[in-house]
Amino acid sequence: MYKLLDILNPNQINFLSSIGIDISDKEYTGDEVSDIYFGVMDKLSDNLGDEITSPDEYSKKCSDILSTLSKITSI
């Protein structure tokens, strides 16, 4: 079980919320963490061409979150 509010930093949590992935104050299973990981991957691939957000900034934020999540579970 993983408490993502303790693992992710506030900027990462806010970014996830801004792309529609809410993190609550609960313990997540490995499968739930994997679902979040792949949700971020989907958002990254969907928004690479988005002109509103700098693709470099967006992909960096996604990559940072993916890196953090991959350290806590075997993805």
PQR file with spaces between the fields and no chain letter, atoms N, CA, C, O and H, PARSE charges and radii, in Angstrom:
ATOM       1  N    MET     1       0.848   -1.181    0.000 -0.4000 1.5000
ATOM       2  CA   MET     1       0.000    0.000    0.000 -0.0000 2.0000
ATOM       3  C    MET     1       0.894    1.245    0.000  0.5500 1.7000
ATOM       4  O    MET     1       1.929    1.296    0.665 -0.5500 1.4000
ATOM       5  N    TYR     2       0.463    2.224   -0.754 -0.4000 1.5000
ATOM       6  CA   TYR     2       1.262    3.436   -0.931 -0.0000 2.0000
ATOM       7  C    TYR     2       0.413    4.666   -0.646  0.5500 1.7000
ATOM       8  O    TYR     2      -0.670    4.824   -1.208 -0.5500 1.4000
ATOM       9  H    TYR     2      -0.378    2.183   -1.294  0.4000 1.0000
ATOM      10  N    LYS     3       0.905    5.534    0.225 -0.4000 1.5000
ATOM      11  CA   LYS     3       0.214    6.790    0.515 -0.0000 2.0000
ATOM      12  C    LYS     3       0.832    7.862   -0.388  0.5500 1.7000
ATOM      13  O    LYS     3       1.879    8.428   -0.070 -0.5500 1.4000
ATOM      14  H    LYS     3       1.785    5.406    0.683  0.4000 1.0000
ATOM      15  N    LEU     4       0.171    8.130   -1.513 -0.4000 1.5000
ATOM      16  CA   LEU     4       0.751    9.006   -2.529 -0.0000 2.0000
ATOM      17  C    LEU     4       0.893   10.451   -2.067  0.5500 1.7000
ATOM      18  O    LEU     4       1.751   11.173   -2.574 -0.5500 1.4000
ATOM      19  H    LEU     4      -0.678    7.670   -1.770  0.4000 1.0000
ATOM      20  N    LEU     5       0.065   10.889   -1.111 -0.4000 1.5000
ATOM      21  CA   LEU     5       0.223   12.253   -0.603 -0.0000 2.0000
ATOM      22  C    LEU     5       1.564   12.425    0.109  0.5500 1.7000
ATOM      23  O    LEU     5       2.088   13.536    0.187 -0.5500 1.4000
ATOM      24  H    LEU     5      -0.632   10.301   -0.700  0.4000 1.0000
ATOM      25  N    ASP     6       2.115   11.332    0.624 -0.4000 1.5000
ATOM      26  CA   ASP     6       3.424   11.388    1.278 -0.0000 2.0000
ATOM      27  C    ASP     6       4.569   11.167    0.293  0.5500 1.7000
ATOM      28  O    ASP     6       5.710   11.534    0.576 -0.5500 1.4000
ATOM      29  H    ASP     6       1.689   10.430    0.560  0.4000 1.0000
ATOM      30  N    ILE     7       4.273   10.572   -0.855 -0.4000 1.5000
ATOM      31  CA   ILE     7       5.313   10.225   -1.826 -0.0000 2.0000
ATOM      32  C    ILE     7       5.512   11.322   -2.868  0.5500 1.7000
ATOM      33  O    ILE     7       6.643   11.674   -3.204 -0.5500 1.4000
ATOM      34  H    ILE     7       3.346   10.274   -1.085  0.4000 1.0000
ATOM      35  N    LEU     8       4.399   11.859   -3.376 -0.4000 1.5000
ATOM      36  CA   LEU     8       4.474   12.923   -4.383 -0.0000 2.0000
ATOM      37  C    LEU     8       4.579   14.274   -3.691  0.5500 1.7000
ATOM      38  O    LEU     8       4.066   14.453   -2.587 -0.5500 1.4000
ATOM      39  H    LEU     8       3.481   11.573   -3.103  0.4000 1.0000
ATOM      40  N    ASN     9       5.245   15.223   -4.342 -0.4000 1.5000
ATOM      41  CA   ASN     9       5.323   16.557   -3.750 -0.0000 2.0000
ATOM      42  C    ASN     9       4.071   17.358   -4.126  0.5500 1.7000
ATOM      43  O    ASN     9       3.355   16.978   -5.052 -0.5500 1.4000
ATOM      44  H    ASN     9       5.662   15.077   -5.239  0.4000 1.0000
ATOM      45  N    PRO    10       3.799   18.465   -3.415 -0.5600 1.5000
ATOM      46  CA   PRO    10       2.572   19.239   -3.677  0.2800 2.0000
ATOM      47  C    PRO    10       2.434   19.715   -5.125  0.5500 1.7000
ATOM      48  O    PRO    10       1.325   19.755   -5.658 -0.5500 1.4000
ATOM      49  N    ASN    11       3.544   20.075   -5.763 -0.4000 1.5000
ATOM      50  CA   ASN    11       3.469   20.501   -7.163 -0.0000 2.0000
ATOM      51  C    ASN    11       3.017   19.356   -8.064  0.5500 1.7000
ATOM      52  O    ASN    11       2.233   19.564   -8.991 -0.5500 1.4000
ATOM      53  H    ASN    11       4.445   20.043   -5.330  0.4000 1.0000
ATOM      54  N    GLN    12       3.506   18.153   -7.796 -0.4000 1.5000
ATOM      55  CA   GLN    12       3.099   16.987   -8.584 -0.0000 2.0000
ATOM      56  C    GLN    12       1.616   16.680   -8.365  0.5500 1.7000
ATOM      57  O    GLN    12       0.898   16.359   -9.312 -0.5500 1.4000
ATOM      58  H    GLN    12       4.142   17.984   -7.044  0.4000 1.0000
ATOM      59  N    ILE    13       1.168   16.780   -7.128 -0.4000 1.5000
ATOM      60  CA   ILE    13      -0.240   16.519   -6.814 -0.0000 2.0000
ATOM      61  C    ILE    13      -1.130   17.544   -7.502  0.5500 1.7000
ATOM      62  O    ILE    13      -2.161   17.184   -8.069 -0.5500 1.4000
ATOM      63  H    ILE    13       1.752   17.041   -6.359  0.4000 1.0000
ATOM      64  N    ASN    14      -0.743   18.824   -7.461 -0.4000 1.5000
ATOM      65  CA   ASN    14      -1.514   19.876   -8.128 -0.0000 2.0000
ATOM      66  C    ASN    14      -1.545   19.663   -9.630  0.5500 1.7000
ATOM      67  O    ASN    14      -2.583   19.858  -10.262 -0.5500 1.4000
ATOM      68  H    ASN    14       0.095   19.117   -7.000  0.4000 1.0000
ATOM      69  N    PHE    15      -0.413   19.261  -10.213 -0.4000 1.5000
ATOM      70  CA   PHE    15      -0.370   19.017  -11.652 -0.0000 2.0000
ATOM      71  C    PHE    15      -1.284   17.853  -12.020  0.5500 1.7000
ATOM      72  O    PHE    15      -2.029   17.934  -12.996 -0.5500 1.4000
ATOM      73  H    PHE    15       0.430   19.102   -9.700  0.4000 1.0000
ATOM      74  N    LEU    16      -1.233   16.774  -11.246 -0.4000 1.5000
ATOM      75  CA   LEU    16      -2.117   15.637  -11.512 -0.0000 2.0000
ATOM      76  C    LEU    16      -3.578   16.063  -11.457  0.5500 1.7000
ATOM      77  O    LEU    16      -4.381   15.660  -12.299 -0.5500 1.4000
ATOM      78  H    LEU    16      -0.628   16.708  -10.453  0.4000 1.0000
ATOM      79  N    SER    17      -3.919   16.876  -10.469 -0.4000 1.5000
ATOM      80  CA   SER    17      -5.287   17.370  -10.355 -0.0000 2.0000
ATOM      81  C    SER    17      -5.672   18.199  -11.577  0.5500 1.7000
ATOM      82  O    SER    17      -6.801   18.112  -12.061 -0.5500 1.4000
ATOM      83  H    SER    17      -3.267   17.204   -9.786  0.4000 1.0000
ATOM      84  N    SER    18      -4.733   19.001  -12.074 -0.4000 1.5000
ATOM      85  CA   SER    18      -5.021   19.868  -13.227 -0.0000 2.0000
ATOM      86  C    SER    18      -5.253   19.075  -14.508  0.5500 1.7000
ATOM      87  O    SER    18      -5.882   19.577  -15.440 -0.5500 1.4000
ATOM      88  H    SER    18      -3.817   19.071  -11.681  0.4000 1.0000
ATOM      89  N    ILE    19      -4.751   17.841  -14.565 -0.4000 1.5000
ATOM      90  CA   ILE    19      -4.975   17.009  -15.759 -0.0000 2.0000
ATOM      91  C    ILE    19      -6.044   15.944  -15.500  0.5500 1.7000
ATOM      92  O    ILE    19      -6.201   15.004  -16.278 -0.5500 1.4000
ATOM      93  H    ILE    19      -4.240   17.433  -13.808  0.4000 1.0000
ATOM      94  N    GLY    20      -6.772   16.107  -14.397 -0.4000 1.5000
ATOM      95  CA   GLY    20      -7.917   15.245  -14.138 -0.0000 2.0000
ATOM      96  C    GLY    20      -7.639   13.977  -13.359  0.5500 1.7000
ATOM      97  O    GLY    20      -8.470   13.068  -13.336 -0.5500 1.4000
ATOM      98  H    GLY    20      -6.644   16.871  -13.764  0.4000 1.0000
ATOM      99  N    ILE    21      -6.481   13.903  -12.721 -0.4000 1.5000
ATOM     100  CA   ILE    21      -6.148   12.727  -11.903 -0.0000 2.0000
ATOM     101  C    ILE    21      -6.041   13.191  -10.453  0.5500 1.7000
ATOM     102  O    ILE    21      -5.039   13.779  -10.049 -0.5500 1.4000
ATOM     103  H    ILE    21      -5.807   14.640  -12.740  0.4000 1.0000
ATOM     104  N    ASP    22      -7.087   12.918   -9.681 -0.4000 1.5000
ATOM     105  CA   ASP    22      -7.118   13.369   -8.294 -0.0000 2.0000
ATOM     106  C    ASP    22      -6.466   12.339   -7.380  0.5500 1.7000
ATOM     107  O    ASP    22      -6.702   11.136   -7.496 -0.5500 1.4000
ATOM     108  H    ASP    22      -7.902   12.440  -10.010  0.4000 1.0000
ATOM     109  N    ILE    23      -5.646   12.841   -6.477 -0.4000 1.5000
ATOM     110  CA   ILE    23      -4.973   12.003   -5.483 -0.0000 2.0000
ATOM     111  C    ILE    23      -5.615   12.308   -4.134  0.5500 1.7000
ATOM     112  O    ILE    23      -5.650   13.459   -3.700 -0.5500 1.4000
ATOM     113  H    ILE    23      -5.454   13.818   -6.383  0.4000 1.0000
ATOM     114  N    SER    24      -6.121   11.274   -3.477 -0.4000 1.5000
ATOM     115  CA   SER    24      -6.782   11.484   -2.194 -0.0000 2.0000
ATOM     116  C    SER    24      -5.903   10.976   -1.052  0.5500 1.7000
ATOM     117  O    SER    24      -4.861   10.357   -1.264 -0.5500 1.4000
ATOM     118  H    SER    24      -6.093   10.338   -3.830  0.4000 1.0000
ATOM     119  N    ASP    25      -6.363   11.261    0.158 -0.4000 1.5000
ATOM     120  CA   ASP    25      -5.626   10.874    1.359 -0.0000 2.0000
ATOM     121  C    ASP    25      -5.985    9.439    1.735  0.5500 1.7000
ATOM     122  O    ASP    25      -6.677    9.193    2.723 -0.5500 1.4000
ATOM     123  H    ASP    25      -7.210   11.764    0.330  0.4000 1.0000
ATOM     124  N    LYS    26      -5.503    8.504    0.931 -0.4000 1.5000
ATOM     125  CA   LYS    26      -5.746    7.091    1.204 -0.0000 2.0000
ATOM     126  C    LYS    26      -4.517    6.308    0.798  0.5500 1.7000
ATOM     127  O    LYS    26      -3.605    6.844    0.168 -0.5500 1.4000
ATOM     128  H    LYS    26      -4.941    8.704    0.129  0.4000 1.0000
ATOM     129  N    GLU    27      -4.499    5.057    1.156 -0.4000 1.5000
ATOM     130  CA   GLU    27      -3.408    4.186    0.732 -0.0000 2.0000
ATOM     131  C    GLU    27      -3.816    3.485   -0.554  0.5500 1.7000
ATOM     132  O    GLU    27      -4.872    2.857   -0.630 -0.5500 1.4000
ATOM     133  H    GLU    27      -5.241    4.622    1.667  0.4000 1.0000
ATOM     134  N    TYR    28      -2.964    3.602   -1.559 -0.4000 1.5000
ATOM     135  CA   TYR    28      -3.229    3.027   -2.872 -0.0000 2.0000
ATOM     136  C    TYR    28      -2.551    1.668   -2.998  0.5500 1.7000
ATOM     137  O    TYR    28      -1.452    1.462   -2.483 -0.5500 1.4000
ATOM     138  H    TYR    28      -2.106    4.112   -1.498  0.4000 1.0000
ATOM     139  N    THR    29      -3.213    0.749   -3.685 -0.4000 1.5000
ATOM     140  CA   THR    29      -2.605   -0.549   -3.965 -0.0000 2.0000
ATOM     141  C    THR    29      -1.632   -0.393   -5.133  0.5500 1.7000
ATOM     142  O    THR    29      -1.631    0.629   -5.819 -0.5500 1.4000
ATOM     143  H    THR    29      -4.106    0.917   -4.103  0.4000 1.0000
ATOM     144  N    GLY    30      -0.822   -1.394   -5.344 -0.4000 1.5000
ATOM     145  CA   GLY    30       0.090   -1.377   -6.486 -0.0000 2.0000
ATOM     146  C    GLY    30      -0.653   -1.237   -7.805  0.5500 1.7000
ATOM     147  O    GLY    30      -0.198   -0.534   -8.707 -0.5500 1.4000
ATOM     148  H    GLY    30      -0.823   -2.224   -4.786  0.4000 1.0000
ATOM     149  N    ASP    31      -1.803   -1.909   -7.920 -0.4000 1.5000
ATOM     150  CA   ASP    31      -2.602   -1.814   -9.146 -0.0000 2.0000
ATOM     151  C    ASP    31      -3.130   -0.399   -9.353  0.5500 1.7000
ATOM     152  O    ASP    31      -3.159    0.095  -10.480 -0.5500 1.4000
ATOM     153  H    ASP    31      -2.173   -2.480   -7.187  0.4000 1.0000
ATOM     154  N    GLU    32      -3.549    0.255   -8.268 -0.4000 1.5000
ATOM     155  CA   GLU    32      -4.045    1.628   -8.386 -0.0000 2.0000
ATOM     156  C    GLU    32      -2.922    2.578   -8.790  0.5500 1.7000
ATOM     157  O    GLU    32      -3.138    3.491   -9.586 -0.5500 1.4000
ATOM     158  H    GLU    32      -3.526   -0.146   -7.352  0.4000 1.0000
ATOM     159  N    VAL    33      -1.731    2.370   -8.249 -0.4000 1.5000
ATOM     160  CA   VAL    33      -0.584    3.192   -8.635 -0.0000 2.0000
ATOM     161  C    VAL    33      -0.272    2.965  -10.115  0.5500 1.7000
ATOM     162  O    VAL    33       0.032    3.912  -10.840 -0.5500 1.4000
ATOM     163  H    VAL    33      -1.555    1.628   -7.601  0.4000 1.0000
ATOM     164  N    SER    34      -0.346    1.725  -10.556 -0.4000 1.5000
ATOM     165  CA   SER    34      -0.128    1.422  -11.974 -0.0000 2.0000
ATOM     166  C    SER    34      -1.164    2.120  -12.845  0.5500 1.7000
ATOM     167  O    SER    34      -0.831    2.648  -13.906 -0.5500 1.4000
ATOM     168  H    SER    34      -0.593    0.956   -9.966  0.4000 1.0000
ATOM     169  N    ASP    35      -2.421    2.126  -12.402 -0.4000 1.5000
ATOM     170  CA   ASP    35      -3.477    2.814  -13.154 -0.0000 2.0000
ATOM     171  C    ASP    35      -3.182    4.304  -13.267  0.5500 1.7000
ATOM     172  O    ASP    35      -3.381    4.899  -14.326 -0.5500 1.4000
ATOM     173  H    ASP    35      -2.692    1.697  -11.540  0.4000 1.0000
ATOM     174  N    ILE    36      -2.709    4.907  -12.179 -0.4000 1.5000
ATOM     175  CA   ILE    36      -2.355    6.329  -12.205 -0.0000 2.0000
ATOM     176  C    ILE    36      -1.178    6.542  -13.149  0.5500 1.7000
ATOM     177  O    ILE    36      -1.177    7.487  -13.937 -0.5500 1.4000
ATOM     178  H    ILE    36      -2.548    4.423  -11.319  0.4000 1.0000
ATOM     179  N    TYR    37      -0.189    5.677  -13.073 -0.4000 1.5000
ATOM     180  CA   TYR    37       0.988    5.759  -13.946 -0.0000 2.0000
ATOM     181  C    TYR    37       0.561    5.760  -15.413  0.5500 1.7000
ATOM     182  O    TYR    37       0.980    6.617  -16.191 -0.5500 1.4000
ATOM     183  H    TYR    37      -0.190    4.909  -12.433  0.4000 1.0000
ATOM     184  N    PHE    38      -0.271    4.794  -15.779 -0.4000 1.5000
ATOM     185  CA   PHE    38      -0.687    4.707  -17.178 -0.0000 2.0000
ATOM     186  C    PHE    38      -1.646    5.830  -17.554  0.5500 1.7000
ATOM     187  O    PHE    38      -1.722    6.211  -18.722 -0.5500 1.4000
ATOM     188  H    PHE    38      -0.611    4.098  -15.147  0.4000 1.0000
ATOM     189  N    GLY    39      -2.381    6.364  -16.578 -0.4000 1.5000
ATOM     190  CA   GLY    39      -3.213    7.541  -16.829 -0.0000 2.0000
ATOM     191  C    GLY    39      -2.358    8.746  -17.187  0.5500 1.7000
ATOM     192  O    GLY    39      -2.700    9.511  -18.088 -0.5500 1.4000
ATOM     193  H    GLY    39      -2.320    6.055  -15.629  0.4000 1.0000
ATOM     194  N    VAL    40      -1.247    8.913  -16.480 -0.4000 1.5000
ATOM     195  CA   VAL    40      -0.311   10.004  -16.791 -0.0000 2.0000
ATOM     196  C    VAL    40       0.300    9.779  -18.172  0.5500 1.7000
ATOM     197  O    VAL    40       0.448   10.725  -18.946 -0.5500 1.4000
ATOM     198  H    VAL    40      -0.969    8.291  -15.748  0.4000 1.0000
ATOM     199  N    MET    41       0.652    8.540  -18.482 -0.4000 1.5000
ATOM     200  CA   MET    41       1.198    8.230  -19.817 -0.0000 2.0000
ATOM     201  C    MET    41       0.202    8.610  -20.907  0.5500 1.7000
ATOM     202  O    MET    41       0.584    9.188  -21.926 -0.5500 1.4000
ATOM     203  H    MET    41       0.531    7.772  -17.853  0.4000 1.0000
ATOM     204  N    ASP    42      -1.074    8.287  -20.696 -0.4000 1.5000
ATOM     205  CA   ASP    42      -2.109    8.630  -21.675 -0.0000 2.0000
ATOM     206  C    ASP    42      -2.230   10.136  -21.838  0.5500 1.7000
ATOM     207  O    ASP    42      -2.312   10.634  -22.961 -0.5500 1.4000
ATOM     208  H    ASP    42      -1.383    7.818  -19.869  0.4000 1.0000
ATOM     209  N    LYS    43      -2.241   10.866  -20.730 -0.4000 1.5000
ATOM     210  CA   LYS    43      -2.338   12.331  -20.791 -0.0000 2.0000
ATOM     211  C    LYS    43      -1.136   12.912  -21.515  0.5500 1.7000
ATOM     212  O    LYS    43      -1.271   13.858  -22.292 -0.5500 1.4000
ATOM     213  H    LYS    43      -2.174   10.462  -19.817  0.4000 1.0000
ATOM     214  N    LEU    44       0.032   12.351  -21.265 -0.4000 1.5000
ATOM     215  CA   LEU    44       1.249   12.834  -21.916 -0.0000 2.0000
ATOM     216  C    LEU    44       1.144   12.645  -23.425  0.5500 1.7000
ATOM     217  O    LEU    44       1.437   13.568  -24.185 -0.5500 1.4000
ATOM     218  H    LEU    44       0.142   11.582  -20.635  0.4000 1.0000
ATOM     219  N    SER    45       0.739   11.484  -23.859 -0.4000 1.5000
ATOM     220  CA   SER    45       0.658   11.231  -25.302 -0.0000 2.0000
ATOM     221  C    SER    45      -0.468   12.037  -25.945  0.5500 1.7000
ATOM     222  O    SER    45      -0.352   12.440  -27.102 -0.5500 1.4000
ATOM     223  H    SER    45       0.502   10.734  -23.242  0.4000 1.0000
ATOM     224  N    ASP    46      -1.558   12.276  -25.209 -0.4000 1.5000
ATOM     225  CA   ASP    46      -2.675   13.059  -25.744 -0.0000 2.0000
ATOM     226  C    ASP    46      -2.333   14.528  -25.901  0.5500 1.7000
ATOM     227  O    ASP    46      -2.874   15.197  -26.781 -0.5500 1.4000
ATOM     228  H    ASP    46      -1.652   11.948  -24.269  0.4000 1.0000
ATOM     229  N    ASN    47      -1.441   15.043  -25.063 -0.4000 1.5000
ATOM     230  CA   ASN    47      -1.219   16.486  -25.004 -0.0000 2.0000
ATOM     231  C    ASN    47       0.132   16.950  -25.513  0.5500 1.7000
ATOM     232  O    ASN    47       0.486   18.112  -25.317 -0.5500 1.4000
ATOM     233  H    ASN    47      -1.001   14.500  -24.348  0.4000 1.0000
ATOM     234  N    LEU    48       0.893   16.090  -26.154 -0.4000 1.5000
ATOM     235  CA   LEU    48       2.209   16.513  -26.625 -0.0000 2.0000
ATOM     236  C    LEU    48       2.124   17.649  -27.636  0.5500 1.7000
ATOM     237  O    LEU    48       3.038   18.470  -27.717 -0.5500 1.4000
ATOM     238  H    LEU    48       0.605   15.145  -26.312  0.4000 1.0000
ATOM     239  N    GLY    49       1.053   17.710  -28.400 -0.4000 1.5000
ATOM     240  CA   GLY    49       0.915   18.767  -29.397 -0.0000 2.0000
ATOM     241  C    GLY    49       0.107   19.952  -28.921  0.5500 1.7000
ATOM     242  O    GLY    49      -0.225   20.828  -29.719 -0.5500 1.4000
ATOM     243  H    GLY    49       0.311   17.044  -28.335  0.4000 1.0000
ATOM     244  N    ASP    50      -0.218   20.004  -27.644 -0.4000 1.5000
ATOM     245  CA   ASP    50      -1.035   21.084  -27.094 -0.0000 2.0000
ATOM     246  C    ASP    50      -0.282   22.402  -27.162  0.5500 1.7000
ATOM     247  O    ASP    50       0.834   22.515  -26.654 -0.5500 1.4000
ATOM     248  H    ASP    50       0.052   19.292  -26.995  0.4000 1.0000
ATOM     249  N    GLU    51      -0.896   23.399  -27.791 -0.4000 1.5000
ATOM     250  CA   GLU    51      -0.218   24.687  -27.957 -0.0000 2.0000
ATOM     251  C    GLU    51      -0.347   25.569  -26.725  0.5500 1.7000
ATOM     252  O    GLU    51       0.430   26.508  -26.552 -0.5500 1.4000
ATOM     253  H    GLU    51      -1.802   23.307  -28.203  0.4000 1.0000
ATOM     254  N    ILE    52      -1.325   25.277  -25.860 -0.4000 1.5000
ATOM     255  CA   ILE    52      -1.542   26.118  -24.681 -0.0000 2.0000
ATOM     256  C    ILE    52      -0.425   25.904  -23.664  0.5500 1.7000
ATOM     257  O    ILE    52       0.101   26.865  -23.102 -0.5500 1.4000
ATOM     258  H    ILE    52      -1.957   24.514  -26.000  0.4000 1.0000
ATOM     259  N    THR    53      -0.072   24.665  -23.434 -0.4000 1.5000
ATOM     260  CA   THR    53       0.991   24.321  -22.491 -0.0000 2.0000
ATOM     261  C    THR    53       2.245   23.993  -23.283  0.5500 1.7000
ATOM     262  O    THR    53       2.190   23.276  -24.282 -0.5500 1.4000
ATOM     263  H    THR    53      -0.499   23.885  -23.891  0.4000 1.0000
ATOM     264  N    SER    54       3.355   24.514  -22.840 -0.4000 1.5000
ATOM     265  CA   SER    54       4.619   24.192  -23.501 -0.0000 2.0000
ATOM     266  C    SER    54       4.834   22.685  -23.437  0.5500 1.7000
ATOM     267  O    SER    54       4.860   22.116  -22.346 -0.5500 1.4000
ATOM     268  H    SER    54       3.400   25.096  -22.028  0.4000 1.0000
ATOM     269  N    PRO    55       4.990   22.031  -24.582 -0.5600 1.5000
ATOM     270  CA   PRO    55       5.190   20.574  -24.557  0.2800 2.0000
ATOM     271  C    PRO    55       6.388   20.153  -23.703  0.5500 1.7000
ATOM     272  O    PRO    55       6.345   19.115  -23.045 -0.5500 1.4000
ATOM     273  N    ASP    56       7.451   20.951  -23.712 -0.4000 1.5000
ATOM     274  CA   ASP    56       8.624   20.603  -22.907 -0.0000 2.0000
ATOM     275  C    ASP    56       8.298   20.636  -21.422  0.5500 1.7000
ATOM     276  O    ASP    56       8.680   19.733  -20.678 -0.5500 1.4000
ATOM     277  H    ASP    56       7.486   21.795  -24.248  0.4000 1.0000
ATOM     278  N    GLU    57       7.589   21.681  -20.987 -0.4000 1.5000
ATOM     279  CA   GLU    57       7.216   21.814  -19.581 -0.0000 2.0000
ATOM     280  C    GLU    57       6.253   20.695  -19.178  0.5500 1.7000
ATOM     281  O    GLU    57       6.406   20.085  -18.120 -0.5500 1.4000
ATOM     282  H    GLU    57       7.278   22.415  -21.592  0.4000 1.0000
ATOM     283  N    TYR    58       5.283   20.439  -20.011 -0.4000 1.5000
ATOM     284  CA   TYR    58       4.280   19.409  -19.742 -0.0000 2.0000
ATOM     285  C    TYR    58       4.933   18.033  -19.648  0.5500 1.7000
ATOM     286  O    TYR    58       4.673   17.271  -18.717 -0.5500 1.4000
ATOM     287  H    TYR    58       5.159   20.935  -20.870  0.4000 1.0000
ATOM     288  N    SER    59       5.780   17.729  -20.623 -0.4000 1.5000
ATOM     289  CA   SER    59       6.416   16.408  -20.624 -0.0000 2.0000
ATOM     290  C    SER    59       7.382   16.257  -19.462  0.5500 1.7000
ATOM     291  O    SER    59       7.535   15.155  -18.936 -0.5500 1.4000
ATOM     292  H    SER    59       5.992   18.347  -21.379  0.4000 1.0000
ATOM     293  N    LYS    60       8.042   17.341  -19.046 -0.4000 1.5000
ATOM     294  CA   LYS    60       8.942   17.266  -17.889 -0.0000 2.0000
ATOM     295  C    LYS    60       8.158   16.942  -16.624  0.5500 1.7000
ATOM     296  O    LYS    60       8.566   16.094  -15.830 -0.5500 1.4000
ATOM     297  H    LYS    60       7.918   18.237  -19.473  0.4000 1.0000
ATOM     298  N    LYS    61       7.020   17.628  -16.442 -0.4000 1.5000
ATOM     299  CA   LYS    61       6.207   17.360  -15.252 -0.0000 2.0000
ATOM     300  C    LYS    61       5.709   15.917  -15.257  0.5500 1.7000
ATOM     301  O    LYS    61       5.755   15.237  -14.232 -0.5500 1.4000
ATOM     302  H    LYS    61       6.688   18.317  -17.087  0.4000 1.0000
ATOM     303  N    CYS    62       5.237   15.455  -16.405 -0.4000 1.5000
ATOM     304  CA   CYS    62       4.767   14.068  -16.508 -0.0000 2.0000
ATOM     305  C    CYS    62       5.910   13.095  -16.245  0.5500 1.7000
ATOM     306  O    CYS    62       5.739   12.112  -15.523 -0.5500 1.4000
ATOM     307  H    CYS    62       5.200   16.008  -17.238  0.4000 1.0000
ATOM     308  N    SER    63       7.065   13.365  -16.824 -0.4000 1.5000
ATOM     309  CA   SER    63       8.220   12.473  -16.649 -0.0000 2.0000
ATOM     310  C    SER    63       8.649   12.393  -15.193  0.5500 1.7000
ATOM     311  O    SER    63       8.990   11.317  -14.702 -0.5500 1.4000
ATOM     312  H    SER    63       7.203   14.163  -17.411  0.4000 1.0000
ATOM     313  N    ASP    64       8.633   13.533  -14.495 -0.4000 1.5000
ATOM     314  CA   ASP    64       8.994   13.540  -13.075 -0.0000 2.0000
ATOM     315  C    ASP    64       8.040   12.659  -12.267  0.5500 1.7000
ATOM     316  O    ASP    64       8.468   11.887  -11.409 -0.5500 1.4000
ATOM     317  H    ASP    64       8.356   14.408  -14.894  0.4000 1.0000
ATOM     318  N    ILE    65       6.746   12.785  -12.553 -0.4000 1.5000
ATOM     319  CA   ILE    65       5.750   11.983  -11.839 -0.0000 2.0000
ATOM     320  C    ILE    65       5.913   10.507  -12.181  0.5500 1.7000
ATOM     321  O    ILE    65       5.861    9.652  -11.297 -0.5500 1.4000
ATOM     322  H    ILE    65       6.398   13.412  -13.250  0.4000 1.0000
ATOM     323  N    LEU    66       6.111   10.207  -13.462 -0.4000 1.5000
ATOM     324  CA   LEU    66       6.297    8.813  -13.876 -0.0000 2.0000
ATOM     325  C    LEU    66       7.526    8.207  -13.209  0.5500 1.7000
ATOM     326  O    LEU    66       7.508    7.047  -12.797 -0.5500 1.4000
ATOM     327  H    LEU    66       6.154   10.901  -14.181  0.4000 1.0000
ATOM     328  N    SER    67       8.583    8.988  -13.104 -0.4000 1.5000
ATOM     329  CA   SER    67       9.803    8.517  -12.459 -0.0000 2.0000
ATOM     330  C    SER    67       9.547    8.198  -10.987  0.5500 1.7000
ATOM     331  O    SER    67       9.986    7.164  -10.484 -0.5500 1.4000
ATOM     332  H    SER    67       8.597    9.930  -13.439  0.4000 1.0000
ATOM     333  N    THR    68       8.837    9.089  -10.303 -0.4000 1.5000
ATOM     334  CA   THR    68       8.528    8.874   -8.892 -0.0000 2.0000
ATOM     335  C    THR    68       7.663    7.633   -8.705  0.5500 1.7000
ATOM     336  O    THR    68       7.935    6.808   -7.833 -0.5500 1.4000
ATOM     337  H    THR    68       8.481    9.930  -10.712  0.4000 1.0000
ATOM     338  N    LEU    69       6.621    7.501   -9.524 -0.4000 1.5000
ATOM     339  CA   LEU    69       5.722    6.353   -9.390 -0.0000 2.0000
ATOM     340  C    LEU    69       6.424    5.043   -9.715  0.5500 1.7000
ATOM     341  O    LEU    69       6.149    4.018   -9.092 -0.5500 1.4000
ATOM     342  H    LEU    69       6.400    8.171  -10.232  0.4000 1.0000
ATOM     343  N    SER    70       7.328    5.073  -10.687 -0.4000 1.5000
ATOM     344  CA   SER    70       8.008    3.829  -11.067 -0.0000 2.0000
ATOM     345  C    SER    70       8.970    3.350   -9.983  0.5500 1.7000
ATOM     346  O    SER    70       9.315    2.169   -9.939 -0.5500 1.4000
ATOM     347  H    SER    70       7.552    5.907  -11.193  0.4000 1.0000
ATOM     348  N    LYS    71       9.404    4.255   -9.113 -0.4000 1.5000
ATOM     349  CA   LYS    71      10.305    3.865   -8.025 -0.0000 2.0000
ATOM     350  C    LYS    71       9.586    3.094   -6.921  0.5500 1.7000
ATOM     351  O    LYS    71      10.201    2.302   -6.208 -0.5500 1.4000
ATOM     352  H    LYS    71       9.124    5.215   -9.149  0.4000 1.0000
ATOM     353  N    ILE    72       8.280    3.329   -6.784 -0.4000 1.5000
ATOM     354  CA   ILE    72       7.572    2.709   -5.663 -0.0000 2.0000
ATOM     355  C    ILE    72       6.840    1.433   -6.041  0.5500 1.7000
ATOM     356  O    ILE    72       6.390    0.692   -5.167 -0.5500 1.4000
ATOM     357  H    ILE    72       7.780    3.972   -7.364  0.4000 1.0000
ATOM     358  N    THR    73       6.720    1.175   -7.311 -0.4000 1.5000
ATOM     359  CA   THR    73       6.044   -0.052   -7.737 -0.0000 2.0000
ATOM     360  C    THR    73       6.768   -0.615   -8.945  0.5500 1.7000
ATOM     361  O    THR    73       7.498    0.106   -9.625 -0.5500 1.4000
ATOM     362  H    THR    73       7.086    1.777   -8.021  0.4000 1.0000
ATOM     363  N    SER    74       6.580   -1.859   -9.211 -0.4000 1.5000
ATOM     364  CA   SER    74       7.328   -2.497  -10.300 -0.0000 2.0000
ATOM     365  C    SER    74       6.590   -2.337  -11.625  0.5500 1.7000
ATOM     366  O    SER    74       5.967   -3.277  -12.120 -0.5500 1.4000
ATOM     367  H    SER    74       5.987   -2.445   -8.659  0.4000 1.0000
ATOM     368  N    ILE    75       6.669   -1.148  -12.186 -0.4000 1.5000
ATOM     369  CA   ILE    75       6.025   -0.866  -13.480 -0.0000 2.0000
ATOM     370  C    ILE    75       7.068   -1.016  -14.564  0.5500 1.7000
ATOM     371  O    ILE    75       6.765   -0.829  -15.742 -0.5500 1.4000
ATOM     372  H    ILE    75       7.175   -0.384  -11.784  0.4000 1.0000
